[in-house]
């Protein structure tokens, strides 16, 4: 096809027939004649065979236009020619030529209509060009005629008109220049009025106008003056921006932001604003601290002004520490409030302009505004953390600049409270956990609390050693929540708020944040000490009854205290019952209650001492500190546990050890043993030898732990030698000693029962208060430290009530003369031959002892209320000791008949019958212990052996007596020896 096109281009526009006649001789050899073409068309040719013939042509024929096919065919001839082969090869070439010729002819015939159509378009284009040339010639001729028709007068008129127009424009420009020269006065006025947007707008318009007339020489000077004025405006604008850091004013800030928007420096303004906030924080804290330092120094020495802020903080005196800290936080609050208000202003602006930007389309100005707002938003959000970090660092330097270890507790709580409120501000400000503040206040708190707790332990020891264990009269509705130290628990607030401040903010603030509450006026640090003195406690009862008219009259008639002023009779509570008497109670009933009622209901006033109240107050103070500063919660709870440990150990040391002379050594069992820290003698062995120890293993472990970890045995003189390091002894307290005013050896007072009740039940009451606070303490403990708290409650607090046994046992062991009963029982003849109808005298003597004991309990109850649990423990101890004394007396019998056994049962039944009238304790303790022993006298040899194996609660002596006395005459020596050996085998593991 390329060859055909090139031939057509050389030959010009000819018909196909003409073009074919102009081919070169060589090319004529390739193209068939008309007759041949006709023959070819007339011959039926298979298209597929034709295509195969064309494809069989060698590639070299298509290589280029200058290819010489004749030369190529001649070069292919072999050296020896064969005519037949040449003819066959020639026929093949002819067939290929015929196929190609036919294909070319078909293509020419197929494209001929398009060729003719395109030739017609070229002819039409040529005609149009000729017409255009004629039109241009005519136009030139007419322009020449028009040119010749103008005159010189007409051209002169036009020139004058143009000159007039130029002069009019010049006059307008001169008037504008005159106005520009006078704008500096107006700009100064606008700056004095703080109309920054108007001044900038006017200055920019002047600059725009000046640029229009810059070709005048006078304008260059004016333009320079306007630029200086604009720079002056920016400087004043920066000063105005810095003022918003301390006192945010909406209208003022709106003007400043609009001015920066006109300047196109919104992002620059935000960068400058953050620099001003940083500088404001530094200047504010420095001036506050400097003012207090100079005030305390009392002279006009200027050396403090040259100090660094950190060094300046070290010159704050303890007296001015809290006022300075409060003013410091107030000033920083103003800065943070301004930043918060700034963010609110921009948020409101975004809410207003956001929809407007969307409706206004995607113009270039709108896009730029969106970019500026996005930058401002991100800058402000990032600045929150930066501002708060600067605040923390400044306050941290102030906190660590003074040693607070010697501060008063209330002062230190004020410091913690202020810092806690500041941390709450930080949390609302930027969601920060205030790690810097927490770490710094934790360091001070740990240092302070270590010294404070040591002093409180020494104070507690002093209280305990001077405590006379008399009842502290409190109201029947007394609760620890009524104490100042626990007021913080009654407020529905976050742990970081103090009770005094909660009272001022809770009612009015609701669920509002601090920034919402104090947005317009006030300061969260202003209300710190105002209401602290207004709260009063009302927990102590005046003397006897709570306010009721009849009750006052009854009290006046009974106790003859008509001379007591009326105001002192308003809160009387019965010291015995702790309840306000009913209106229908008679005077006789009141007297009887005064004398003998020691078994009381649950609605009574708690039994506690001044020392107990002091420990409870300390607990409240510790919890308040822990509530404000949770990072030291574990340290505080550990110290709280030491307070309880020391109180428990003191009560046990004072009243739980049996260091008084024993009633008699004759009641010692064969395996007499000792309890922890107490010499067990007399009837106690009746417990110990039978497995009913006075001190449980848990209580024993607790006392040993307290003694090892908390008690300084060297200082108390109870141990010799050097056992611990000085550092360890610093954490310990000497053993307390009971006041000499407390007498525990008089039988008339039941060996100090009133003091023992007050001491023990005050400990139980203290344990109950700890139990009620467990959930609160647990909520403040770190998760990894909670096992310590659980162990403290399960192994220490819960053992408080277990001290009743060893403490009240001493009273029970000495109140009844068990030795006299043994002596009387030893004089009874048990080998009688007839059944007696009258019990022995020792039973009556024993019952008289119990009646006297009951009367003494009534006397004690007139001094101090004896709870039902205490009276039950006392009666249980006395009855158990009496029953075991009976068994011990029966075990001392040398000879006994069946009638003697019946007499034993009669004596015991008489004892039980009369005893049940004295006490409501049911069932009677160790009743089966005595009955089983008496019945064992009737056992046979085989039953006795089984009895010995099953009843190990009896001592070896008691079991041996059964064998010797009961079966002595009925069994031989070998059988007796066998039973005695069985008894010895049972007793051997106990040794």
ZAMARGU-4260 file (C-alpha; in steps of 0.2 Angstrom, whole numbers, plus 5000, padded with zeros to 4 digits):
<rodrens>
0) 5000/5000/5000 | 5014/5012/5004 | 5022/5009/4987 | 5005/5012/4978 | 5003/5029/4988
5) 5020/5035/4983 | 5017/5031/4965 | 5001/5041/4966 | 5010/5056/4974 | 5023/5056/4960
10) 5010/5054/4946 | 4998/5067/4952 | 4979/5065/4952 | 4975/5052/4938 | 4963/5039/4936
15) 4968/5022/4941 | 4969/5016/4923 | 4981/5031/4919 | 4991/5028/4934 | 4994/5010/4930
20) 5000/5014/4913 | 5014/5025/4920 | 5022/5012/4930 | 5041/5008/4927 | 5045/4993/4916
25) 5051/4983/4931 | 5034/4987/4940 | 5025/4983/4924 | 5032/4965/4926 | 5023/4964/4942
30) 5006/4971/4938 | 4995/4961/4926 | 4987/4969/4911 | 4969/4973/4909 | 4965/4957/4900
35) 4974/4947/4914 | 4965/4956/4927 | 4949/4952/4918 | 4954/4934/4917 | 4959/4934/4935
40) 4942/4941/4940 | 4933/4928/4929 | 4943/4914/4936 | 4935/4907/4951 | 4948/4908/4965
45) 4946/4901/4982 | 4949/4915/4995 | 4958/4903/5007 | 4969/4897/4993 | 4973/4915/4988
50) 4977/4920/5006 | 4989/4905/5008 | 4997/4909/4991 | 5001/4927/4998 | 5007/4921/5014
55) 5019/4909/5005 | 5028/4924/4998 | 5045/4926/5007 | 5047/4940/5020 | 5061/4948/5010
60) 5049/4955/4997 | 5041/4966/5010 | 5058/4972/5018 | 5059/4989/5009 | 5053/4999/4994
65) 5070/4998/4985 | 5071/4979/4986 | 5077/4972/4969 | 5067/4956/4966 | 5075/4952/4949
70) 5092/4952/4957 | 5086/4942/4972 | 5079/4929/4960 | 5094/4928/4950 | 5106/4926/4965
75) 5095/4912/4971 | 5098/4901/4955 | 5109/4886/4958 | 5126/4884/4949 | 5118/4871/4938
80) 5102/4876/4930 | 5088/4864/4927 | 5075/4869/4915 | 5060/4860/4923 | 5064/4867/4940
85) 5066/4884/4933 | 5049/4883/4925 | 5041/4876/4941 | 5048/4891/4951 | 5043/4903/4937
90) 5025/4896/4938 | 5025/4898/4957 | 5031/4916/4955 | 5017/4920/4943 | 5004/4912/4954
95) 5011/4923/4968 | 5011/4938/4957 | 4993/4935/4951 | 4987/4933/4969 | 4995/4949/4974
100) 4989/4958/4959 | 4971/4953/4962 | 4972/4958/4980 | 4979/4975/4975 | 4966/4977/4961
105) 4952/4973/4974 | 4959/4986/4986 | 4960/4999/4973 | 4942/4996/4967 | 4936/4996/4985
110) 4944/5013/4990 | 4939/5022/4973 | 4923/5030/4979 | 4932/5038/4994 | 4946/5044/4983
115) 4933/5053/4971 | 4924/5061/4986 | 4940/5068/4994 | 4945/5075/4977 | 4928/5085/4975
120) 4931/5093/4993 | 4948/5099/4987 | 4941/5107/4972 | 4927/5116/4982 | 4941/5123/4994
125) 4950/5130/4980 | 4935/5140/4974 | 4932/5147/4991 | 4950/5153/4992 | 4948/5163/4976
130) 4932/5171/4983 | 4941/5177/4999 | 4954/5185/4989 | 4942/5195/4980 | 4933/5201/4996
135) 4950/5206/5004 | 4954/5217/4988 | 4938/5226/4989 | 4940/5230/5008 | 4957/5237/5005
140) 4950/5248/4992 | 4936/5255/5003 | 4948/5258/5018 | 4959/5269/5007 | 4943/5279/5002
145) 4938/5282/5021 | 4956/5288/5026 | 4956/5301/5012 | 4939/5307/5019 | 4945/5313/5037
150) 4950/5332/5040 | 4963/5339/5052 | 4949/5348/5062 | 4941/5332/5067 | 4957/5325/5073
155) 4961/5341/5083 | 4944/5340/5092 | 4947/5322/5097 | 4964/5326/5104 | 4957/5340/5115
160) 4943/5329/5122 | 4957/5316/5127 | 4967/5329/5136 | 4952/5335/5146 | 4949/5317/5152
165) 4967/5316/5157 | 4966/5332/5167 | 4950/5327/5176 | 4958/5310/5181 | 4973/5320/5188
170) 4962/5331/5199 | 4953/5316/5206 | 4970/5308/5210 | 4976/5324/5218 | 4961/5325/5230
175) 4964/5307/5234 | 4982/5310/5238 | 4977/5324/5250 | 4965/5313/5259 | 4979/5300/5261
180) 4990/5313/5269 | 4977/5316/5283 | 4974/5298/5287 | 4988/5297/5300 | 4978/5307/5312
185) 4962/5296/5311 | 4973/5281/5313 | 4980/5287/5330 | 4963/5291/5336 | 4957/5273/5332
190) 4971/5265/5340 | 4968/5275/5356 | 4950/5269/5355 | 4957/5251/5353 | 4947/5250/5337
195) 4961/5239/5329 | 4950/5231/5315 | 4945/5249/5309 | 4962/5255/5310 | 4969/5240/5300
200) 4955/5242/5288 | 4959/5260/5285 | 4977/5257/5284 | 4975/5243/5271 | 4964/5254/5261
205) 4976/5268/5261 | 4990/5256/5256 | 4979/5250/5242 | 4976/5268/5236 | 4994/5273/5238
210) 4999/5258/5227 | 4988/5265/5213 | 4997/5282/5213 | 5014/5275/5216 | 5020/5285/5200
215) 5019/5301/5209 | 5035/5306/5219 | 5025/5311/5234 | 5017/5294/5236 | 5033/5285/5240
220) 5035/5294/5256 | 5017/5292/5261 | 5018/5273/5257 | 5033/5271/5269 | 5024/5281/5282
225) 5009/5269/5281 | 5020/5254/5282 | 5027/5261/5298 | 5010/5264/5305 | 5004/5246/5301
230) 5019/5239/5310 | 5015/5250/5325 | 4997/5244/5325 | 5003/5226/5325 | 5014/5230/5340
235) 4999/5237/5349 | 4989/5222/5344 | 5002/5210/5351 | 5001/5220/5368 | 4982/5219/5367
240) 4983/5200/5364 | 4994/5198/5379 | 4981/5206/5390 | 4968/5192/5387 | 4980/5179/5395
245) 4975/5185/5413 | 4958/5193/5410 | 4948/5187/5396 | 4935/5199/5388 | 4925/5193/5374
250) 4923/5210/5365 | 4941/5214/5367 | 4947/5197/5361 | 4934/5198/5346 | 4942/5215/5341
255) 4959/5207/5342 | 4955/5192/5332 | 4946/5202/5318 | 4961/5213/5317 | 4973/5198/5314
260) 4961/5191/5302 | 4961/5207/5292 | 4980/5206/5292 | 4980/5188/5286 | 4990/5183/5301
265) 4977/5172/5311 | 4990/5158/5313 | 5004/5170/5318 | 4992/5177/5331 | 4989/5160/5338
270) 5008/5156/5340 | 5010/5173/5349 | 4995/5170/5360 | 5003/5153/5367 | 5020/5163/5370
275) 5010/5176/5380 | 5002/5162/5390 | 5018/5154/5394 | 5026/5171/5399 | 5010/5175/5409
280) 5012/5159/5419 | 5030/5163/5423 | 5027/5182/5427 | 5012/5178/5438 | 5020/5165/5449
285) 5036/5175/5451 | 5027/5190/5456 | 5015/5181/5469 | 5030/5172/5477 | 5041/5187/5477
290) 5028/5197/5485 | 5027/5185/5500 | 5045/5183/5501 | 5048/5202/5502 | 5034/5203/5515
295) 5041/5190/5526 | 5059/5197/5524 | 5053/5214/5531 | 5065/5225/5521 | 5067/5233/5504
300) 5081/5222/5498 | 5080/5219/5480 | 5091/5204/5479 | 5076/5193/5478 | 5070/5201/5462
305) 5086/5194/5454 | 5084/5176/5460 | 5077/5162/5450 | 5059/5156/5454 | 5065/5139/5461
310) 5077/5148/5473 | 5064/5161/5477 | 5052/5147/5483 | 5065/5141/5496 | 5063/5158/5505
315) 5044/5155/5509 | 5041/5154/5528 | 5029/5141/5535 | 5017/5154/5541 | 5015/5161/5524
320) 5016/5145/5515 | 4997/5141/5513 | 4992/5159/5509 | 5005/5160/5496 | 5000/5143/5489
325) 4982/5148/5488 | 4986/5165/5480 | 4997/5156/5468 | 4983/5144/5463 | 4971/5158/5461
330) 4983/5167/5449 | 4986/5151/5439 | 4967/5148/5439 | 4964/5165/5431 | 4977/5161/5417
335) 4969/5144/5414 | 4952/5151/5414 | 4957/5164/5401 | 4964/5149/5390 | 4948/5140/5393
340) 4937/5155/5388 | 4948/5157/5373 | 4945/5140/5367 | 4926/5142/5370 | 4927/5158/5359
345) 4935/5149/5345 | 4923/5134/5346 | 4908/5146/5345 | 4916/5154/5330 | 4918/5138/5321
350) 4900/5133/5325 | 4894/5150/5317 | 4906/5150/5302 | 4906/5132/5298 | 4888/5131/5290
355) 4891/5148/5282 | 4907/5141/5274 | 4898/5126/5267 | 4884/5136/5259 | 4896/5149/5252
360) 4904/5137/5240 | 4922/5132/5238 | 4930/5149/5235 | 4948/5152/5238 | 4944/5163/5253
365) 4933/5150/5261 | 4947/5137/5259 | 4959/5148/5267 | 4947/5152/5282 | 4945/5133/5284
370) 4963/5130/5285 | 4966/5144/5297 | 4952/5137/5309 | 4959/5120/5308 | 4976/5126/5312
375) 4969/5136/5327 | 4959/5122/5334 | 4974/5110/5333 | 4986/5123/5341 | 4974/5126/5355
380) 4971/5108/5359 | 4990/5105/5359 | 4992/5120/5370 | 4981/5113/5383 | 4994/5100/5388
385) 5008/5113/5386 | 5000/5126/5398 | 4995/5113/5411 | 5013/5106/5410 | 5020/5124/5414
390) 5008/5126/5428 | 5013/5109/5436 | 5031/5113/5435 | 5029/5130/5443 | 5018/5122/5457
395) 5030/5108/5459 | 5045/5120/5462 | 5035/5128/5475 | 5029/5112/5484 | 5047/5105/5485
400) 5055/5122/5490 | 5049/5120/5508 | 5051/5105/5520 | 5033/5102/5526 | 5038/5087/5538
405) 5034/5098/5554 | 5018/5106/5548 | 5002/5104/5558 | 4991/5091/5552 | 4977/5103/5548
410) 4989/5114/5538 | 4996/5099/5528 | 4978/5094/5524 | 4975/5111/5518 | 4990/5110/5507
415) 4984/5093/5500 | 4967/5100/5498 | 4973/5114/5488 | 4984/5103/5477 | 4970/5091/5475
420) 4959/5105/5469 | 4972/5110/5457 | 4974/5093/5450 | 4955/5092/5448 | 4956/5108/5438
425) 4970/5100/5427 | 4959/5085/5424 | 4945/5096/5418 | 4957/5108/5409 | 4965/5095/5398
430) 4961/5077/5405 | 4978/5076/5413 | 4982/5064/5428 | 4994/5077/5434 | 5009/5065/5436
435) 5021/5079/5440 | 5010/5086/5454 | 5006/5069/5461 | 5024/5064/5461 | 5030/5080/5470
440) 5016/5080/5483 | 5019/5061/5486 | 5037/5065/5490 | 5031/5078/5503 | 5017/5067/5509
445) 5028/5052/5512 | 5041/5062/5521 | 5027/5071/5531 | 5017/5056/5535 | 5032/5046/5541
450) 5036/5059/5554 | 5018/5062/5558 | 5014/5044/5561 | 5029/5041/5572 | 5023/5056/5583
455) 5005/5049/5583 | 5011/5032/5589 | 5021/5040/5603 | 5006/5050/5607 | 4995/5034/5607
460) 5007/5026/5619 | 5006/5041/5630 | 4987/5041/5630 | 4987/5022/5634 | 4999/5024/5648
465) 4988/5038/5656 | 4971/5030/5651 | 4961/5025/5667 | 4949/5015/5656 | 4934/5025/5661
470) 4919/5026/5650 | 4918/5041/5638 | 4900/5046/5638 | 4893/5048/5620 | 4876/5049/5613
475) 4866/5033/5609 | 4866/5038/5591 | 4884/5041/5590 | 4892/5037/5574 | 4910/5041/5567
480) 4901/5051/5553 | 4897/5064/5566 | 4916/5067/5569 | 4924/5081/5559 | 4938/5069/5553
485) 4924/5059/5544 | 4914/5073/5536 | 4922/5070/5519 | 4914/5053/5518 | 4897/5060/5519
490) 4899/5071/5504 | 4894/5065/5487 | 4909/5072/5478 | 4925/5066/5470 | 4939/5061/5482
495) 4948/5077/5478 | 4936/5089/5486 | 4937/5094/5504 | 4922/5094/5515 | 4922/5113/5517
500) 4923/5116/5499 | 4910/5103/5495 | 4898/5112/5506 | 4900/5128/5496 | 4900/5120/5478
505) 4889/5105/5479 | 4873/5114/5482 | 4875/5127/5469 | 4886/5118/5456 | 4877/5102/5454
510) 4885/5093/5440 | 4894/5108/5432 | 4913/5108/5430 | 4924/5120/5439 | 4926/5131/5424
515) 4907/5132/5422 | 4904/5136/5440 | 4917/5150/5441 | 4917/5156/5423 | 4909/5173/5427
520) 4915/5176/5445 | 4923/5168/5460 | 4938/5156/5461 | 4938/5138/5467 | 4953/5142/5478
525) 4944/5156/5488 | 4933/5145/5499 | 4946/5136/5507 | 4946/5140/5526 | 4931/5151/5527
530) 4919/5138/5534 | 4931/5127/5543 | 4927/5134/5560 | 4908/5134/5558 | 4906/5115/5560
535) 4904/5109/5577 | 4903/5091/5584 | 4888/5085/5595 | 4893/5068/5600 | 4896/5068/5619
540) 4882/5065/5631 | 4881/5077/5645 | 4879/5064/5659 | 4864/5053/5658 | 4849/5055/5647
545) 4845/5063/5630 | 4833/5077/5629 | 4816/5074/5635 | 4806/5083/5648 | 4800/5068/5658
550) 4817/5061/5657 | 4825/5077/5664 | 4812/5077/5678 | 4816/5059/5682 | 4834/5062/5682
555) 4833/5077/5693 | 4822/5068/5706 | 4833/5053/5706 | 4850/5061/5707 | 4846/5077/5715
560) 4855/5088/5702 | 4842/5102/5702 | 4856/5115/5703 | 4862/5109/5686 | 4859/5122/5672
565) 4846/5118/5660 | 4858/5119/5645 | 4868/5105/5653 | 4853/5093/5654 | 4848/5093/5635
570) 4858/5078/5629 | 4857/5066/5644 | 4859/5047/5640 | 4858/5033/5653 | 4876/5027/5655
575) 4870/5009/5659 | 4858/5007/5644 | 4864/5021/5632 | 4845/5023/5628 | 4833/5037/5632
580) 4821/5030/5645 | 4803/5028/5639 | 4790/5041/5645 | 4780/5028/5655 | 4795/5022/5665
585) 4793/5023/5684 | 4806/5029/5696 | 4807/5012/5704 | 4811/5004/5687 | 4824/5017/5684
590) 4832/5013/5701 | 4832/4995/5698 | 4839/4998/5681 | 4853/5008/5689 | 4857/4994/5701
595) 4856/4978/5692 | 4853/4978/5673 | 4869/4973/5664 | 4861/4963/5650 | 4856/4976/5638
600) 4848/4978/5620 | 4856/4983/5604 | 4851/5001/5605 | 4864/5006/5618 | 4877/5019/5617
605) 4894/5012/5612 | 4907/5008/5625 | 4923/5018/5621 | 4937/5028/5630 | 4945/5044/5626
610) 4959/5035/5618 | 4947/5025/5607 | 4940/5041/5601 | 4957/5048/5598 | 4962/5032/5588
615) 4945/5034/5578 | 4950/5053/5574 | 4967/5048/5569 | 4959/5035/5557 | 4948/5049/5550
620) 4963/5060/5547 | 4973/5046/5539 | 4958/5042/5528 | 4956/5060/5523 | 4974/5061/5518
625) 4973/5045/5509 | 4957/5051/5500 | 4965/5066/5494 | 4981/5058/5489 | 4979/5041/5483
630) 4997/5037/5477 | 5001/5035/5496 | 4986/5025/5500 | 4995/5009/5504 | 5008/5018/5515
635) 4993/5026/5525 | 4983/5010/5527 | 4999/5001/5533 | 5000/5015/5546 | 4982/5013/5550
640) 4985/4995/5553 | 4999/4999/5565 | 4987/5010/5575 | 4975/4996/5577 | 4989/4983/5581
645) 4996/4994/5595 | 4979/4997/5603 | 4975/4978/5602 | 4992/4974/5609 | 4990/4986/5623
650) 4973/4980/5628 | 4980/4962/5628 | 4996/4967/5638 | 4986/4977/5651 | 4972/4965/5654
655) 4975/4948/5645 | 4990/4943/5654 | 4988/4933/5670 | 5003/4939/5680 | 4993/4940/5697
660) 4996/4926/5710 | 4986/4910/5706 | 4972/4904/5717 | 4980/4888/5720 | 4993/4876/5712
665) 4983/4861/5717 | 4972/4863/5701 | 4987/4861/5689 | 4985/4847/5678 | 4998/4835/5674
670) 5002/4844/5657 | 5000/4862/5663 | 5005/4873/5649 | 5006/4892/5646 | 4998/4903/5634
675) 5007/4916/5623 | 5014/4930/5635 | 5004/4923/5650 | 5008/4912/5664 | 4994/4900/5665
680) 4991/4893/5682 | 4976/4887/5692 | 4959/4884/5684 | 4966/4889/5667 | 4975/4872/5666
685) 4958/4864/5666 | 4955/4873/5649 | 4972/4870/5642 | 4974/4852/5646 | 4957/4848/5638
690) 4961/4857/5622 | 4950/4873/5625 | 4964/4886/5625 | 4960/4903/5630 | 4970/4911/5615
695) 4966/4904/5598 | 4980/4900/5586 | 4975/4915/5575 | 4976/4927/5590 | 4992/4920/5596
700) 5000/4922/5578 | 4993/4940/5577 | 5001/4945/5594 | 5017/4937/5590 | 5017/4947/5573
705) 5013/4963/5582 | 5027/4960/5595 | 5040/4956/5582 | 5036/4970/5569 | 5030/4985/5580
710) 5035/4983/5598 | 5053/4989/5603 | 5057/4976/5616 | 5074/4984/5620 | 5067/5001/5625
715) 5054/4992/5636 | 5067/4982/5645 | 5059/4966/5641 | 5074/4959/5631 | 5092/4960/5633
720) 5106/4962/5620 | 5106/4970/5603 | 5095/4962/5591 | 5090/4975/5578 | 5097/4989/5568
725) 5094/5007/5573 | 5083/5009/5557 | 5072/4995/5562 | 5069/5002/5579 | 5064/5019/5572
730) 5049/5010/5566 | 5044/5002/5582 | 5036/5008/5598 | 5040/5003/5616 | 5028/4992/5625
735) 5015/5003/5634 | 5013/5001/5653 | 4996/5001/5662 | 4993/5017/5673 | 4996/5015/5691
740) 4978/5022/5694 | 4971/5006/5687 | 4969/4993/5700 | 4966/4975/5694 | 4969/4966/5711
745) 4954/4970/5721 | 4941/4957/5723 | 4928/4970/5727 | 4928/4977/5710 | 4929/4960/5702
750) 4947/4963/5698 | 4945/4978/5688 | 4930/4971/5678 | 4923/4989/5674 | 4940/4994/5667
755) 4942/4977/5658 | 4925/4979/5650 | 4928/4997/5644 | 4945/4992/5637 | 4939/4976/5628
760) 4923/4982/5622 | 4931/4999/5616 | 4943/4988/5606 | 4928/4978/5599 | 4919/4994/5595
765) 4935/5000/5586 | 4936/4984/5576 | 4917/4987/5571 | 4922/5004/5564 | 4936/4997/5554
770) 4924/4984/5547 | 4912/4997/5542 | 4926/5006/5533 | 4933/4991/5524 | 4924/4994/5507
775) 4930/5012/5507 | 4948/5008/5511 | 4947/4994/5498 | 4941/5006/5485 | 4957/5017/5488
780) 4970/5003/5488 | 4980/4999/5473 | 4975/4982/5466 | 4992/4974/5469 | 4991/4979/5488
785) 4973/4973/5491 | 4979/4956/5498 | 4987/4966/5512 | 4971/4974/5517 | 4962/4958/5516
790) 4975/4949/5527 | 4974/4964/5540 | 4955/4962/5542 | 4955/4943/5542 | 4970/4940/5554
795) 4969/4956/5565 | 4953/4965/5565 | 4942/4950/5566 | 4952/4944/5581 | 4947/4959/5592
800) 4932/4950/5600 | 4943/4934/5604 | 4952/4945/5617 | 4936/4943/5628 | 4941/4925/5633
805) 4958/4928/5640 | 4953/4945/5648 | 4937/4940/5656 | 4944/4923/5661 | 4955/4931/5674
810) 4940/4938/5682 | 4930/4922/5681 | 4945/4912/5688 | 4947/4924/5704 | 4929/4928/5707
815) 4924/4911/5713 | 4934/4901/5726 | 4936/4885/5717 | 4950/4880/5729 | 4938/4880/5744
820) 4926/4869/5734 | 4939/4856/5731 | 4943/4856/5749 | 4925/4854/5754 | 4923/4840/5741
825) 4938/4831/5747 | 4929/4830/5764 | 4914/4821/5757 | 4911/4803/5760 | 4907/4794/5744
830) 4907/4776/5749 | 4890/4777/5757 | 4878/4762/5757 | 4861/4771/5755 | 4854/4783/5743
835) 4854/4801/5750 | 4840/4813/5747 | 4850/4829/5752 | 4864/4836/5742 | 4881/4841/5749
840) 4885/4858/5757 | 4898/4862/5744 | 4885/4864/5732 | 4876/4878/5742 | 4893/4886/5745
845) 4897/4886/5726 | 4879/4893/5723 | 4882/4907/5735 | 4898/4911/5727 | 4888/4913/5710
850) 4875/4923/5718 | 4888/4935/5725 | 4896/4935/5708 | 4879/4940/5700 | 4877/4954/5713
855) 4894/4960/5710 | 4890/4961/5691 | 4875/4971/5695 | 4886/4983/5705 | 4899/4985/5691
860) 4884/4988/5678 | 4880/5003/5688 | 4897/5010/5683 | 4898/5004/5665 | 4886/4995/5654
865) 4890/4976/5652 | 4885/4970/5635 | 4876/4953/5634 | 4891/4946/5625 | 4902/4950/5639
870) 4890/4944/5653 | 4889/4927/5643 | 4908/4926/5642 | 4909/4929/5660 | 4896/4916/5665
875) 4903/4904/5652 | 4920/4905/5660 | 4913/4903/5678 | 4902/4889/5674 | 4915/4880/5664
880) 4928/4882/5678 | 4915/4876/5691 | 4911/4861/5681 | 4929/4856/5678 | 4932/4859/5696
885) 4918/4847/5700 | 4926/4834/5688 | 4943/4837/5696 | 4935/4835/5714 | 4927/4819/5708
890) 4943/4813/5701 | 4951/4815/5718 | 4939/4802/5726 | 4948/4787/5733 | 4933/4776/5737
895) 4916/4777/5729 | 4900/4766/5729 | 4885/4766/5717 | 4876/4776/5730 | 4890/4789/5730
900) 4889/4790/5711 | 4870/4794/5714 | 4875/4807/5726 | 4886/4815/5714 | 4872/4816/5701
905) 4861/4823/5714 | 4873/4837/5719 | 4876/4841/5700 | 4857/4842/5696 | 4855/4853/5711
910) 4869/4864/5705 | 4861/4865/5688 | 4844/4869/5694 | 4849/4884/5705 | 4862/4890/5692
915) 4849/4891/5678 | 4839/4904/5689 | 4854/4915/5690 | 4859/4916/5671 | 4850/4914/5654
920) 4865/4906/5646 | 4859/4891/5637 | 4865/4877/5635 | 4874/4877/5651 | 4893/4875/5646
925) 4902/4859/5650 | 4886/4851/5657 | 4889/4835/5647 | 4907/4835/5652 | 4902/4832/5670
930) 4887/4821/5667 | 4898/4810/5655 | 4911/4808/5668 | 4899/4803/5682 | 4890/4790/5671
935) 4907/4783/5666 | 4908/4775/5684 | 4895/4763/5678 | 4905/4756/5663 | 4911/4739/5661
940) 4929/4734/5657 | 4927/4734/5638 | 4916/4750/5638 | 4929/4758/5648 | 4943/4755/5636
945) 4932/4762/5622 | 4928/4777/5633 | 4946/4781/5636 | 4949/4781/5617 | 4934/4792/5613
950) 4935/4805/5627 | 4952/4813/5626 | 4945/4829/5634 | 4948/4822/5651 | 4965/4823/5659
955) 4976/4807/5663 | 4973/4809/5681 | 4954/4809/5679 | 4954/4794/5667 | 4965/4785/5679
960) 4954/4788/5694 | 4939/4780/5684 | 4950/4764/5681 | 4956/4763/5699 | 4940/4768/5709
965) 4926/4762/5697 | 4934/4746/5691 | 4947/4743/5704 | 4937/4729/5713 | 4930/4721/5698
970) 4945/4718/5687 | 4962/4710/5690 | 4979/4719/5690 | 4983/4714/5672 | 4967/4722/5665
975) 4969/4738/5676 | 4987/4739/5669 | 4981/4738/5652 | 4968/4752/5654 | 4981/4763/5662
980) 4993/4759/5648 | 4980/4765/5636 | 4978/4781/5646 | 4996/4784/5645 | 4997/4781/5626
985) 4983/4794/5624 | 4992/4807/5635 | 5010/4804/5628 | 5007/4815/5612 | 5001/4830/5623
990) 5018/4830/5632
</rodrens>
